Amino acid sequence: MYRTGIGFDVHALAADRPLIIGGVNIPHSKGLLGHSDADVLVHAVM
């Protein structure tokens, strides 16, 4: 049985925050603002 769906997650960019996408820390001057790690890829999938 396959299940499909559509998910999304949006966060603002902010200075002095890590930029983490899919669990990978990407070197950048700004990161994603959020209450948790703000990983938009993981949050959209889960």
N, C-alpha and C positions, 0 to 999 in steps of 0.2 A: 504494500500500500504506500503510495506516494502522497505527500502533502506539499502543497505549494502555497505561497502567499507573497505579499508585498510588505516590506518593512522599511522604515526610514528613521533617521535620527539626525538632529541638527544642533550644532553648538557654535557659539560665537568664538572668534579668534581673540586671544588676549596675550599681552606680553608676560614674560616670566612664567609661562606654563609649558609643560611638555607637549609635544605633538606626537600622539600615539594613534596609529591607525592599524587595526588588525593585530594588535599586540606588539607592533614594531615601533620603537622610538625613532622618530625621524628628526634629524638636526634642523632646526628652524628657529628664527628669532621670536616667533609667536607659536602658541599652542592653542588647544581647544579648552574653552572655559566650561566647567560643569561641576556638579556636586561630587561626582566620582572621578574615574580616570578619563571620562569624556571620549572614549574610544567609539567613534561613530560607526565604524564597520561592525564591530562585535555587537554593539547595542542594536543595530538594525537587523542582524541575523538572529539574535536570540529573542 
